[in-house]
């Protein structure tokens, strides 16, 4: 659903730019530039709220011992991990890992 909205915003942004290129009236140019800015802000808000299937750990945790793809804190990367008895584990690191989001 959000991808379709972003596609529609993209089309409307292009229309605004096309009108600005051919418009002579300064007021119309200003109106379409402001519409373009508003569309960009809406696009940014939507993109910030898209997670592409990642589930924040604050929102929900996987079932115990379920293998998942995990995003590590501090930009350390992604790994195969599982959540078990209140702790995140990974075959790569025997110690506790700090997970911020996961995907089944």
N, CA, C and O atoms as a printed pandas DataFrame, in Angstrom:
     atom_number atom_name residue_name chain_id  residue_number  x_coord  y_coord  z_coord
0              1         N          UNK        A               1    0.819   -1.190    0.000
1              2        CA          UNK        A               1    0.000    0.000    0.000
2              3         C          UNK        A               1    0.871    1.265    0.000
3              4         O          UNK        A               1    0.626    2.186   -0.779
4              5         N          UNK        A               2    1.885    1.310    0.872
5              6        CA          UNK        A               2    2.733    2.494    0.935
6              7         C          UNK        A               2    3.544    2.685   -0.346
7              8         O          UNK        A               2    3.804    3.817   -0.754
8              9         N          UNK        A               3    3.940    1.590   -0.977
9             10        CA          UNK        A               3    4.687    1.698   -2.233
10            11         C          UNK        A               3    3.831    2.343   -3.317
11            12         O          UNK        A               3    4.331    3.132   -4.119
12            13         N          UNK        A               4    2.542    2.010   -3.343
13            14        CA          UNK        A               4    1.630    2.602   -4.319
14            15         C          UNK        A               4    1.464    4.098   -4.054
15            16         O          UNK        A               4    1.405    4.899   -4.987
16            17         N          UNK        A               5    1.388    4.463   -2.781
17            18        CA          UNK        A               5    1.271    5.880   -2.423
18            19         C          UNK        A               5    2.533    6.627   -2.850
19            20         O          UNK        A               5    2.447    7.728   -3.393
20            21         N          UNK        A               6    3.698    6.036   -2.609
21            22        CA          UNK        A               6    4.952    6.673   -3.015
22            23         C          UNK        A               6    5.019    6.840   -4.529
23            24         O          UNK        A               6    5.526    7.848   -5.020
24            25         N          UNK        A               7    4.516    5.870   -5.263
25            26        CA          UNK        A               7    4.501    5.965   -6.726
26            27         C          UNK        A               7    3.593    7.110   -7.177
27            28         O          UNK        A               7    3.934    7.850   -8.100
28            29         N          UNK        A               8    2.451    7.253   -6.534
29            30        CA          UNK        A               8    1.537    8.349   -6.862
30            31         C          UNK        A               8    2.170    9.703   -6.529
31            32         O          UNK        A               8    2.034   10.658   -7.294
32            33         N          UNK        A               9    2.852    9.782   -5.404
33            34        CA          UNK        A               9    3.547   11.023   -5.036
34            35         C          UNK        A               9    4.623   11.350   -6.068
35            36         O          UNK        A               9    4.792   12.510   -6.443
36            37         N          UNK        A              10    5.343   10.342   -6.522
37            38        CA          UNK        A              10    6.386   10.544   -7.532
38            39         C          UNK        A              10    5.800   11.158   -8.802
39            40         O          UNK        A              10    6.382   12.077   -9.378
40            41         N          UNK        A              11    4.657   10.654   -9.233
41            42        CA          UNK        A              11    3.992   11.176  -10.431
42            43         C          UNK        A              11    3.562   12.625  -10.213
43            44         O          UNK        A              11    3.756   13.475  -11.083
44            45         N          UNK        A              12    2.978   12.902   -9.048
45            46        CA          UNK        A              12    2.518   14.266   -8.750
46            47         C          UNK        A              12    3.696   15.235   -8.652
47            48         O          UNK        A              12    3.579   16.389   -9.065
48            49         N          UNK        A              13    4.833   14.780   -8.109
49            50        CA          UNK        A              13    6.024   15.622   -8.053
50            51         C          UNK        A              13    6.511   15.957   -9.459
51            52         O          UNK        A              13    6.874   17.099   -9.740
52            53         N          UNK        A              14    6.518   14.959  -10.339
53            54        CA          UNK        A              14    6.943   15.181  -11.723
54            55         C          UNK        A              14    6.018   16.178  -12.402
55            56         O          UNK        A              14    6.477   17.061  -13.126
56            57         N          UNK        A              15    4.709   16.040  -12.169
57            58        CA          UNK        A              15    3.755   16.986  -12.752
58            59         C          UNK        A              15    4.037   18.409  -12.284
59            60         O          UNK        A              15    3.989   19.348  -13.079
60            61         N          UNK        A              16    4.328   18.570  -11.000
61            62        CA          UNK        A              16    4.647   19.901  -10.465
62            63         C          UNK        A              16    5.875   20.481  -11.157
63            64         O          UNK        A              16    5.877   21.649  -11.547
64            65         N          UNK        A              17    6.913   19.672  -11.307
65            66        CA          UNK        A              17    8.135   20.150  -11.956
66            67         C          UNK        A              17    7.888   20.495  -13.418
67            68         O          UNK        A              17    8.409   21.490  -13.922
68            69         N          UNK        A              18    7.091   19.671  -14.102
69            70        CA          UNK        A              18    6.775   19.938  -15.507
70            71         C          UNK        A              18    6.037   21.262  -15.659
71            72         O          UNK        A              18    6.316   22.029  -16.581
72            73         N          UNK        A              19    5.102   21.528  -14.761
73            74        CA          UNK        A              19    4.340   22.780  -14.817
74            75         C          UNK        A              19    5.252   23.971  -14.544
75            76         O          UNK        A              19    5.152   24.996  -15.217
76            77         N          UNK        A              20    6.144   23.841  -13.556
77            78        CA          UNK        A              20    7.068   24.934  -13.229
78            79         C          UNK        A              20    7.946   25.271  -14.434
79            80         O          UNK        A              20    8.261   26.439  -14.659
80            81         N          UNK        A              21    8.346   24.261  -15.210
81            82        CA          UNK        A              21    9.217   24.479  -16.369
82            83         C          UNK        A              21    8.533   25.284  -17.473
83            84         O          UNK        A              21    9.190   26.049  -18.180
84            85         N          UNK        A              22    7.213   25.116  -17.626
85            86        CA          UNK        A              22    6.524   25.774  -18.741
86            87         C          UNK        A              22    5.665   26.968  -18.317
87            88         O          UNK        A              22    5.223   27.742  -19.166
88            89         N          UNK        A              23    5.430   27.122  -17.041
89            90        CA          UNK        A              23    4.539   28.178  -16.542
90            91         C          UNK        A              23    5.215   29.543  -16.641
91            92         O          UNK        A              23    6.420   29.676  -16.427
92            93         N          UNK        A              24    4.418   30.544  -16.967
93            94        CA          UNK        A              24    4.913   31.913  -17.075
94            95         C          UNK        A              24    4.524   32.728  -15.843
95            96         O          UNK        A              24    5.292   33.576  -15.389
96            97         N          UNK        A              25    3.354   32.477  -15.314
97            98        CA          UNK        A              25    2.823   33.233  -14.176
98            99         C          UNK        A              25    3.623   32.912  -12.906
99           100         O          UNK        A              25    3.650   31.760  -12.475
100          101         N          UNK        A              26    4.276   33.918  -12.304
101          102        CA          UNK        A              26    5.080   33.688  -11.095
102          103         C          UNK        A              26    4.277   33.084   -9.936
103          104         O          UNK        A              26    4.808   32.286   -9.164
104          105         N          UNK        A              27    3.004   33.462   -9.817
105          106        CA          UNK        A              27    2.162   32.924   -8.747
106          107         C          UNK        A              27    1.948   31.418   -8.938
107          108         O          UNK        A              27    2.010   30.657   -7.972
108          109         N          UNK        A              28    1.698   30.992  -10.166
109          110        CA          UNK        A              28    1.520   29.562  -10.456
110          111         C          UNK        A              28    2.807   28.787  -10.190
111          112         O          UNK        A              28    2.775   27.671   -9.670
112          113         N          UNK        A              29    3.930   29.385  -10.550
113          114        CA          UNK        A              29    5.227   28.739  -10.290
114          115         C          UNK        A              29    5.410   28.547   -8.787
115          116         O          UNK        A              29    5.815   27.474   -8.342
116          117         N          UNK        A              30    5.114   29.575   -8.014
117          118        CA          UNK        A              30    5.241   29.496   -6.555
118          119         C          UNK        A              30    4.318   28.433   -5.978
119          120         O          UNK        A              30    4.723   27.659   -5.111
120          121         N          UNK        A              31    3.083   28.392   -6.454
121          122        CA          UNK        A              31    2.110   27.397   -5.974
122          123         C          UNK        A              31    2.619   25.986   -6.223
123          124         O          UNK        A              31    2.560   25.138   -5.333
124          125         N          UNK        A              32    3.121   25.728   -7.432
125          126        CA          UNK        A              32    3.574   24.372   -7.758
126          127         C          UNK        A              32    4.886   24.012   -7.055
127          128         O          UNK        A              32    5.119   22.846   -6.736
128          129         N          UNK        A              33    5.731   24.999   -6.817
129          130        CA          UNK        A              33    6.947   24.727   -6.037
130          131         C          UNK        A              33    6.589   24.341   -4.604
131          132         O          UNK        A              33    7.179   23.423   -4.035
132          133         N          UNK        A              34    5.623   25.045   -4.031
133          134        CA          UNK        A              34    5.188   24.729   -2.665
134          135         C          UNK        A              34    4.510   23.358   -2.610
135          136         O          UNK        A              34    4.698   22.609   -1.652
136          137         N          UNK        A              35    3.721   23.033   -3.639
137          138        CA          UNK        A              35    3.113   21.697   -3.690
138          139         C          UNK        A              35    4.199   20.628   -3.756
139          140         O          UNK        A              35    4.100   19.592   -3.098
140          141         N          UNK        A              36    5.228   20.882   -4.548
141          142        CA          UNK        A              36    6.342   19.944   -4.667
142          143         C          UNK        A              36    7.016   19.734   -3.308
143          144         O          UNK        A              36    7.309   18.601   -2.925
144          145         N          UNK        A              37    7.261   20.831   -2.580
145          146        CA          UNK        A              37    7.874   20.724   -1.251
146          147         C          UNK        A              37    7.001   19.901   -0.307
147          148         O          UNK        A              37    7.510   19.076    0.452
148          149         N          UNK        A              38    5.693   20.124   -0.354
149          150        CA          UNK        A              38    4.768   19.362    0.491
150          151         C          UNK        A              38    4.775   17.886    0.145
151          152         O          UNK        A              38    4.732   17.034    1.033
152          153         N          UNK        A              39    4.830   17.578   -1.152
153          154        CA          UNK        A              39    4.889   16.178   -1.581
154          155         C          UNK        A              39    6.187   15.521   -1.113
155          156         O          UNK        A              39    6.181   14.358   -0.709
156          157         N          UNK        A              40    7.293   16.255   -1.166
157          158        CA          UNK        A              40    8.569   15.707   -0.680
158          159         C          UNK        A              40    8.508   15.418    0.808
159          160         O          UNK        A              40    9.025   14.399    1.265
160          161         N          UNK        A              41    7.878   16.308    1.569
161          162        CA          UNK        A              41    7.753   16.073    3.011
162          163         C          UNK        A              41    6.899   14.835    3.276
163          164         O          UNK        A              41    7.234   14.025    4.140
164          165         N          UNK        A              42    5.801   14.685    2.539
165          166        CA          UNK        A              42    4.943   13.505    2.703
166          167         C          UNK        A              42    5.716   12.236    2.347
167          168         O          UNK        A              42    5.609   11.222    3.036
168          169         N          UNK        A              43    6.486   12.299    1.275
169          170        CA          UNK        A              43    7.300   11.162    0.846
170          171         C          UNK        A              43    8.306   10.773    1.935
171          172         O          UNK        A              43    8.485    9.589    2.220
172          173         N          UNK        A              44    8.955   11.759    2.536
173          174        CA          UNK        A              44    9.920   11.496    3.612
174          175         C          UNK        A              44    9.254   10.832    4.812
175          176         O          UNK        A              44    9.806    9.899    5.396
176          177         N          UNK        A              45    8.073   11.310    5.178
177          178        CA          UNK        A              45    7.344   10.734    6.310
178          179         C          UNK        A              45    6.997    9.277    6.033
179          180         O          UNK        A              45    7.163    8.421    6.902
180          181         N          UNK        A              46    6.519    8.994    4.837
181          182        CA          UNK        A              46    6.157    7.615    4.482
182          183         C          UNK        A              46    7.391    6.722    4.509
183          184         O          UNK        A              46    7.348    5.623    5.061
184          185         N          UNK        A              47    8.490    7.183    3.918
185          186        CA          UNK        A              47    9.717    6.365    3.884
186          187         C          UNK        A              47   10.240    6.067    5.291
187          188         O          UNK        A              47   10.741    4.972    5.546
188          189         N          UNK        A              48   10.126    7.035    6.203
189          190        CA          UNK        A              48   10.571    6.814    7.579
190          191         C          UNK        A              48    9.740    5.748    8.277
191          192         O          UNK        A              48   10.217    5.093    9.204
192          193         N          UNK        A              49    8.505    5.573    7.840
193          194        CA          UNK        A              49    7.620    4.613    8.488
194          195         C          UNK        A              49    7.578    3.258    7.795
195          196         O          UNK        A              49    6.887    2.349    8.254
196          197         N          UNK        A              50    8.306    3.117    6.700
197          198        CA          UNK        A              50    8.386    1.819    6.021
198          199         C          UNK        A              50    9.520    1.020    6.654
199          200         O          UNK        A              50   10.611    1.551    6.860
200          201         N          UNK        A              51    9.276   -0.235    6.960
201          202        CA          UNK        A              51   10.328   -1.029    7.596
202          203         C          UNK        A              51   10.725   -2.252    6.785
203          204         O          UNK        A              51   11.594   -3.012    7.213
204          205         N          UNK        A              52   10.123   -2.458    5.647
205          206        CA          UNK        A              52   10.481   -3.560    4.751
206          207         C          UNK        A              52   10.486   -4.923    5.440
207          208         O          UNK        A              52   11.298   -5.786    5.107
208          209         N          UNK        A              53    9.594   -5.116    6.384
209          210        CA          UNK        A              53    9.468   -6.407    7.045
210          211         C          UNK        A              53   10.240   -6.549    8.343
211          212         O          UNK        A              53   10.078   -7.549    9.044
212          213         N          UNK        A              54   11.074   -5.576    8.683
213          214        CA          UNK        A              54   11.825   -5.627    9.936
214          215         C          UNK        A              54   10.894   -5.323   11.099
215          216         O          UNK        A              54   10.070   -4.412   11.020
216          217         N          UNK        A              55   11.025   -6.080   12.168
217          218        CA          UNK        A              55   10.196   -5.913   13.364
218          219         C          UNK        A              55   11.093   -5.414   14.494
219          220         O          UNK        A              55   12.000   -6.130   14.919
220          221         N          UNK        A              56   10.855   -4.192   14.989
221          222        CA          UNK        A              56   11.673   -3.694   16.104
222          223         C          UNK        A              56   11.487   -4.575   17.340
223          224         O          UNK        A              56   10.379   -5.044   17.602
224          225         N          UNK        A              57   12.555   -4.802   18.096
225          226        CA          UNK        A              57   12.458   -5.653   19.287
226          227         C          UNK        A              57   11.550   -5.034   20.342
227          228         O          UNK        A              57   10.994   -5.746   21.178
228          229         N          UNK        A              58   11.395   -3.704   20.308
229          230        CA          UNK        A              58   10.483   -3.054   21.251
230          231         C          UNK        A              58    9.026   -3.397   20.941
231          232         O          UNK        A              58    8.165   -3.376   21.820
232          233         N          UNK        A              59    8.773   -3.711   19.676
233          234        CA          UNK        A              59    7.406   -4.013   19.241
234          235         C          UNK        A              59    7.021   -5.461   19.528
235          236         O          UNK        A              59    5.923   -5.741   20.008
236          237         N          UNK        A              60    7.945   -6.378   19.226
237          238        CA          UNK        A              60    7.638   -7.802   19.393
238          239         C          UNK        A              60    8.921   -8.607   19.313
239          240         O          UNK        A              60    9.878   -8.212   18.647
240          241         N          UNK        A              61    8.931   -9.755   20.008
241          242        CA          UNK        A              61   10.069  -10.677   19.963
242          243         C          UNK        A              61    9.636  -11.975   19.304
243          244         O          UNK        A              61    8.460  -12.335   19.363
244          245         N          UNK        A              62   10.576  -12.690   18.671
245          246        CA          UNK        A              62   10.220  -13.975   18.065
246          247         C          UNK        A              62    9.995  -15.043   19.133
247          248         O          UNK        A              62   10.337  -14.854   20.301
248          249         N          UNK        A              63    9.427  -16.144   18.720
249          250        CA          UNK        A              63    9.266  -17.286   19.623
250          251         C          UNK        A              63   10.656  -17.761   20.052
251          252         O          UNK        A              63   11.625  -17.596   19.312
252          253         N          UNK        A              64   10.752  -18.344   21.237
253          254        CA          UNK        A              64   12.030  -18.881   21.711
254          255         C          UNK        A              64   12.600  -19.880   20.720
255          256         O          UNK        A              64   11.888  -20.741   20.203
256          257         N          UNK        A              65   13.883  -19.754   20.467
257          258        CA          UNK        A              65   14.667  -20.654   19.619
258          259         C          UNK        A              65   14.269  -20.615   18.146
259          260         O          UNK        A              65   14.670  -21.496   17.385
260          261         N          UNK        A              66   13.497  -19.628   17.728
261          262        CA          UNK        A              66   13.136  -19.479   16.311
262          263         C          UNK        A              66   14.269  -18.760   15.586
263          264         O          UNK        A              66   14.656  -17.660   15.980
264          265         N          UNK        A              67   14.809  -19.376   14.523
265          266        CA          UNK        A              67   15.850  -18.725   13.729
266          267         C          UNK        A              67   15.260  -17.528   12.993
267          268         O          UNK        A              67   14.218  -17.630   12.345
268          269         N          UNK        A              68   15.947  -16.390   13.104
269          270        CA          UNK        A              68   15.512  -15.169   12.426
270          271         C          UNK        A              68   16.738  -14.439   11.890
271          272         O          UNK        A              68   17.868  -14.740   12.274
272          273         N          UNK        A              69   16.509  -13.491   11.011
273          274        CA          UNK        A              69   17.559  -12.584   10.570
274          275         C          UNK        A              69   17.494  -11.391   11.512
275          276         O          UNK        A              69   16.425  -10.814   11.716
276          277         N          UNK        A              70   18.626  -11.022   12.081
277          278        CA          UNK        A              70   18.650   -9.961   13.086
278          279         C          UNK        A              70   19.560   -8.815   12.661
279          280         O          UNK        A              70   20.651   -9.031   12.132
280          281         N          UNK        A              71   19.091   -7.595   12.901
281          282        CA          UNK        A              71   19.901   -6.395   12.688
282          283         C          UNK        A              71   20.560   -6.041   14.010
283          284         O          UNK        A              71   19.886   -5.881   15.028
284          285         N          UNK        A              72   21.874   -5.921   13.990
285          286        CA          UNK        A              72   22.618   -5.646   15.212
286          287         C          UNK        A              72   22.725   -4.145   15.467
287          288         O          UNK        A              72   22.732   -3.343   14.533
288          289         N          UNK        A              73   22.809   -3.783   16.733
289          290        CA          UNK        A              73   22.933   -2.378   17.130
290          291         C          UNK        A              73   24.261   -1.802   16.657
291          292         O          UNK        A              73   25.184   -2.538   16.308
292          293         N          UNK        A              74   24.341   -0.489   16.649
293          294        CA          UNK        A              74   25.565    0.246   16.299
294          295         C          UNK        A              74   26.057   -0.039   14.882
295          296         O          UNK        A              74   27.247    0.098   14.601
296          297         N          UNK        A              75   25.147   -0.433   13.989
297          298        CA          UNK        A              75   25.520   -0.660   12.604
298          299         C          UNK        A              75   26.480   -1.808   12.400
299          300         O          UNK        A              75   27.231   -1.825   11.424
300          301         N          UNK        A              76   26.466   -2.778   13.318
301          302        CA          UNK        A              76   27.401   -3.906   13.240
302          303         C          UNK        A              76   27.021   -4.917   12.168
303          304         O          UNK        A              76   27.806   -5.819   11.871
304          305         N          UNK        A              77   25.838   -4.788   11.580
305          306        CA          UNK        A              77   25.466   -5.671   10.492
306          307         C          UNK        A              77   24.241   -6.509   10.768
307          308         O          UNK        A              77   23.424   -6.200   11.636
308          309         N          UNK        A              78   24.139   -7.581   10.001
309          310        CA          UNK        A              78   22.998   -8.490   10.065
310          311         C          UNK        A              78   23.540   -9.897   10.263
311          312         O          UNK        A              78   24.590  -10.245    9.723
312          313         N          UNK        A              79   22.823  -10.707   11.039
313          314        CA          UNK        A              79   23.260  -12.075   11.289
314          315         C          UNK        A              79   22.058  -12.985   11.485
315          316         O          UNK        A              79   20.955  -12.521   11.773
316          317         N          UNK        A              80   22.277  -14.263   11.328
317          318        CA          UNK        A              80   21.270  -15.255   11.690
318          319         C          UNK        A              80   21.337  -15.396   13.209
319          320         O          UNK        A              80   22.415  -15.589   13.770
320          321         N          UNK        A              81   20.192  -15.301   13.869
321          322        CA          UNK        A              81   20.174  -15.330   15.335
322          323         C          UNK        A              81   18.894  -15.983   15.824
323          324         O          UNK        A              81   17.996  -16.289   15.039
324          325         N          UNK        A              82   18.824  -16.191   17.130
325          326        CA          UNK        A              82   17.600  -16.687   17.754
326          327         C          UNK        A              82   17.494  -16.083   19.137
327          328         O          UNK        A              82   18.495  -15.737   19.765
328          329         N          UNK        A              83   16.262  -15.962   19.597
329          330        CA          UNK        A              83   15.980  -15.397   20.913
330          331         C          UNK        A              83   15.648  -16.557   21.828
331          332         O          UNK        A              83   14.765  -17.358   21.520
332          333         N          UNK        A              84   16.353  -16.659   22.961
333          334        CA          UNK        A              84   16.146  -17.797   23.852
334          335         C          UNK        A              84   16.298  -17.354   25.307
335          336         O          UNK        A              84   17.349  -16.859   25.713
336          337         N          UNK        A              85   15.244  -17.539   26.071
337          338        CA          UNK        A              85   15.276  -17.216   27.507
338          339         C          UNK        A              85   15.800  -15.805   27.787
339          340         O          UNK        A              85   16.759  -15.628   28.538
340          341         N          UNK        A              86   15.177  -14.832   27.191
341          342        CA          UNK        A              86   15.502  -13.416   27.398
342          343         C          UNK        A              86   16.887  -13.006   26.910
343          344         O          UNK        A              86   17.456  -12.041   27.422
344          345         N          UNK        A              87   17.430  -13.706   25.945
345          346        CA          UNK        A              87   18.744  -13.351   25.422
346          347         C          UNK        A              87   18.807  -13.657   23.928
347          348         O          UNK        A              87   18.220  -14.633   23.460
348          349         N          UNK        A              88   19.518  -12.819   23.190
349          350        CA          UNK        A              88   19.755  -13.051   21.768
350          351         C          UNK        A              88   21.070  -13.796   21.603
351          352         O          UNK        A              88   22.069  -13.458   22.238
352          353         N          UNK        A              89   21.065  -14.812   20.747
353          354        CA          UNK        A              89   22.260  -15.615   20.493
354          355         C          UNK        A              89   22.482  -15.747   18.992
355          356         O          UNK        A              89   21.555  -15.630   18.191
356          357         N          UNK        A              90   23.752  -15.995   18.634
357          358        CA          UNK        A              90   24.108  -16.162   17.232
358          359         C          UNK        A              90   25.216  -17.197   17.125
359          360         O          UNK        A              90   26.043  -17.318   18.029
360          361         N          UNK        A              91   25.239  -17.933   16.042
361          362        CA          UNK        A              91   26.299  -18.925   15.847
362          363         C          UNK        A              91   27.638  -18.247   15.569
363          364         O          UNK        A              91   28.688  -18.871   15.725
364          365         N          UNK        A              92   27.614  -16.998   15.167
365          366        CA          UNK        A              92   28.843  -16.264   14.879
366          367         C          UNK        A              92   29.506  -15.786   16.163
367          368         O          UNK        A              92   30.733  -15.767   16.267
368          369         N          UNK        A              93   28.687  -15.399   17.143
369          370        CA          UNK        A              93   29.210  -14.839   18.390
370          371         C          UNK        A              93   28.600  -15.608   19.555
371          372         O          UNK        A              93   27.381  -15.620   19.725
372          373         N          UNK        A              94   29.435  -16.243   20.346
373          374        CA          UNK        A              94   28.936  -17.053   21.466
374          375         C          UNK        A              94   28.365  -16.195   22.589
375          376         O          UNK        A              94   27.551  -16.666   23.383
376          377         N          UNK        A              95   28.788  -14.949   22.654
377          378        CA          UNK        A              95   28.286  -14.043   23.686
378          379         C          UNK        A              95   26.951  -13.437   23.266
379          380         O          UNK        A              95   26.478  -13.617   22.144
380          381         N          UNK        A              96   26.379  -12.728   24.194
381          382        CA          UNK        A              96   25.144  -11.992   23.952
382          383         C          UNK        A              96   25.340  -11.018   22.789
383          384         O          UNK        A              96   26.386  -10.376   22.687
384          385         N          UNK        A              97   24.339  -10.905   21.914
385          386        CA          UNK        A              97   24.386   -9.909   20.845
386          387         C          UNK        A              97   23.269   -8.898   21.077
387          388         O          UNK        A              97   22.228   -9.229   21.644
388          389         N          UNK        A              98   23.492   -7.672   20.638
389          390        CA          UNK        A              98   22.532   -6.586   20.840
390          391         C          UNK        A              98   21.730   -6.392   19.553
391          392         O          UNK        A              98   22.216   -5.803   18.588
392          393         N          UNK        A              99   20.504   -6.893   19.555
393          394        CA          UNK        A              99   19.639   -6.856   18.373
394          395         C          UNK        A              99   18.655   -5.701   18.500
395          396         O          UNK        A              99   18.084   -5.472   19.566
396          397         N          UNK        A             100   18.462   -4.965   17.386
397          398        CA          UNK        A             100   17.496   -3.864   17.401
398          399         C          UNK        A             100   16.234   -4.181   16.602
399          400         O          UNK        A             100   15.177   -3.601   16.850
400          401         N          UNK        A             101   16.347   -5.115   15.630
401          402        CA          UNK        A             101   15.187   -5.509   14.824
402          403         C          UNK        A             101   15.440   -6.894   14.255
403          404         O          UNK        A             101   16.580   -7.349   14.163
404          405         N          UNK        A             102   14.348   -7.560   13.873
405          406        CA          UNK        A             102   14.488   -8.911   13.344
406          407         C          UNK        A             102   13.442   -9.152   12.262
407          408         O          UNK        A             102   12.467   -8.413   12.130
408          409         N          UNK        A             103   13.680  -10.220   11.487
409          410        CA          UNK        A             103   12.786  -10.592   10.401
410          411         C          UNK        A             103   12.710  -12.119   10.348
411          412         O          UNK        A             103   13.739  -12.790   10.415
412          413         N          UNK        A             104   11.499  -12.672   10.228
413          414        CA          UNK        A             104   11.369  -14.144   10.158
414          415         C          UNK        A             104   12.103  -14.725    8.958
415          416         O          UNK        A             104   12.092  -15.939    8.756
